[in-house]
Amino acid sequence: MIGKISRAFLLLSVSISVLSCATKDEVVYFDNSQSLEGKENLLDYEPKIERNDVLRINVSSSSVNQEIVAPFQMNSQGQGSGGGGGGQNLSLTGYLVSPNGTINFPVLGTLEVEGLTRTAIQEKLEEQIAEYVRDPVVDVRIVNFSVTILGEIGSPGRVQITDGRVTMPELLAMSGDITYNGKRENIKIIREVNGVKTVGYIDMTESDLFDSPFYYLKQNDLVYVEPTYRTVKSAGFFSSYQGIVSVGTTIISLYFLINSL
């Protein structure tokens, strides 16, 4: 009888170990990465400006005294020095994109910027300022570009993006990477598009993530890394019916095995 119990305990231990093991496909990033050869360059991507974005716009000139461009600059109080207004001091000094998708720029007045990229806004401003200043140079930055990441991640929280764009792999690297308790194949991204919440998923274990519309993150995206089945199970809960079926099957198998010994 003792021998039967010992064998049963050993089989149960082995079964639990097998159910708890993670496969290579669940852990390794960018599986089948050889398929990336010849893929088009993705570095041309630029996020588009949205309502409530805060833009920092600097105007200079490569051929005239910088005092000439002063009317087109925002002063330290967040007001346009040319009398056109244009900025709100909201802890992030810059031009707040209104609910109408516009900013109020010094001298030039109301400009529509929603839906444009930073490059498009720079070219638009340079063209209009060129009527007043020779060879203007405009630099546009999104100063409130941030992404929130939660869940099974090394350093969850709100991540400020300084260069105007960020990819999912870059965000994970900035946040301490996914822990061993996090799902790599089912990362959830909650995004607002035209005032409507949308949900997408990224699989970091597959190379086709580079083709996903969620590969590049947008300002104010919410990223959630779910816990693995093992993590949920260790908390005393079953994450899915598959887990219940697996445990039930194991118990039944052990029952018949013990009775046949």
N, C-alpha and C positions, 0 to 999 in steps of 0.2 A: 504493500500500500504506500509506504514511504517512497519507494522507487517511482511509483506512478505519479505521486505528487511532485517529486523532484523534476521528472521529465516534463510534466505539465507546466511547472513554473518556468523551466528553461524555454519551452516552446512559446509561452506567453511573453517572456522577455524578448525573445527574438522577434516575435510579431510586432511588439511595440516599437522596437528599434527600427524595423523595416518601415513601419508606417510613419516614423518620425524623420526619416532620412530625406534630405533634399537632393534632387537630381542635378546634374550639370546644367541642364536646360533651364532650371529655375534660378540659377545663380549667375552664370556667365553672361556678360553683356555682349551685344552685337554678334550673335551667333550667325554663321554663314556670311561673315563680313566680306568674303571674296566677291560677293555680288555687288559691292559698292564700286568696283573698278569700272571706270568709264562714266560714272554718274556725274551729272552736271553740277557745277559749282553753286553752292547755296549761299555764298557770302553776299550776294546782291540784295538779300532780303532787308526791308526796312519796315518797321511798324508804322501804321497810319495814325494820324492824330485823331483823338476822340474828345468828346465833350468832357469838361472838367479837368483836362490835362493842363499842366502848367508848363509853359514854354519859356526858356531863357534865350533871349535873342540878342546877340552882340553884333554891332555894326562897326566896321572899320573901313579904311581905304588904303590901297597899296601905293597911291600916288599923290595924295594931298595931306595937308595937316589934319591930325585927328580931331582938332577942334571943329572942323567943318562938319563932321558926322555927329557932333554932340546932340543936335536936335532929335536924332533918331535913337538916342540911347535912353534907357530907363535909369532914373537916379536911385539913390539908396533907399528912398521911401517907397519904391515900387511905382513911381509915377513917371510918365513920359516927360522928358525935359522940353519937348517941343510943343507942349500945350495940348497934345492930343489924348492925354491920359494913357490908359492901356494896361496898367498892372494892378494887381491886388496883392497886398502883403499878407500872405496866408502861411507864414512861417517858411514857405518856399517862395522866394521873391521871383516873380516872373509874370508872364501874360496868361491869365486864366481863360481857357477856352469856354465861351458862354454856352448856355443850353441851345443857342442857335448855331453853334459851331463856328463862332467868330471871335476875333480879338480886336481890341481897339489900339492901333499902333500910332505912335507919335507922327505927326505931319500927314501920314497917309490915311488915317482914319480907320474905318471898319474894314477888316480883311477876313474873308472866308478861308478857314484852314482845316476844318473837319474833313477827314477822309484823305488828306494829303500826307505825303511823307515829309520827313525833315528836309530832304534834298529838294523836293518840289517847292516847299515854302522858301527855302534859301534862294532858289532861282527866281521865284515870284517877287520877293523883296528886292533882290539885286536889280531886277529889271525896272521896278518902280522907283527905287532910290536913285538909280542912274540918271533920272531926269533932274536931280538936284546935286548929285555928287559924282565926280568922275571915278571910275573903277571901284565901286563899293564891294566890300567883302562881308558877307553875312554868315554867321554861324548860329544854328538853331539846335537846342538841346531840350529833351523832355526831362524836367527835373523831378517830377513826381513818379517816374517809372519804377514801380516796385511790384514784386510777386510774393505771395504768401505760400509757404510750404509747411504742411502739417503731417503728423503720423509718424511712421517708423523711419525717422531720418536722424542723422547725427546731431544737427542743430536746427530744429524747427523754428519758424518765425517768419518775419517779414524781411525780405531781401531787397535792398535798394540797388537798382541797376544804373550804372553811371555812363555806359557807352551806348545806351539807346536800344539795345536788343540783347536777348539772351536765349540760348537753346536749353532744352531739357537736360542734356548731359552737363552743360555748364552750371545750371542751377543746382544739380545734385552735388557737383564738385564744390560749389560755394557753400553748401549746406551740410557738409560732412558726410555725404554719400548715404545710400540706403543701408540700414542696419541689417544684420542677418535675420532679423524678425520681420522684415518688410517684403512685400510682394514686388518683384521687379517686372512682372509681366502684366500688371494691371494697375498702372498709376493713373489716377483720376484727375482730370483738369476741369474745373468749373470756370466758365468764361461768359462774360456778358457781351452780346452782340446786338447792337441797336436796341438796347434796353431789355433784351430777353436773355435769360440764363440758358446756356447750352453746356452739355457735358461731353467730354471726349476722354479717350484712354490712350495711353502710350505703353508699349511693350518694350522695355529696355533690353530684353534678351534677343530681340529680332532686329536684323539690319534694316527692315522696311520702315522702321521708325523715322528714318530720314525723309520719307515721303509723306509723313503725317502732317496735316495742317496744324497739329499741336506740337510739332518739333520745335518751332520758334514760339516762345511764349509772348503773350501780350501784356500790356500794363494792366495791373489789378487782377491777373489770373490767380486762382486758388488751386494749389496742387496738393493732393492727398495721397500718401503712400499707405496702403492698407496693410494690416498685419497678416502674416502667413497663417495657414491653417494650424500649424504647430503652435504658434503663439496664442491663437484663440483657444485651442484645445487645452493649453497649459493653464489658461484662466478658468477652466471648468465649463466651457461652453463648446458647442458644436457649431462650426461656421456654415455647414451645409448638410444636406441629406446624404451626400456621398460619404461624409465622415461617419455619420450614424450607421450607414450600411456597412462600411468597412469594419467598424468595431463589432457590429452585430455578427457579421460573417466570421470574424476571427473567434468570437466567443463560441458560436455554434460549432465551428471546426474543432476547437479545442475540446468541446464537450464530447463529440463523437470519438475524437482521438483518445481521450482519457478512458472512455468506456470500452474501447477496443483493445486497450493494453492488457 
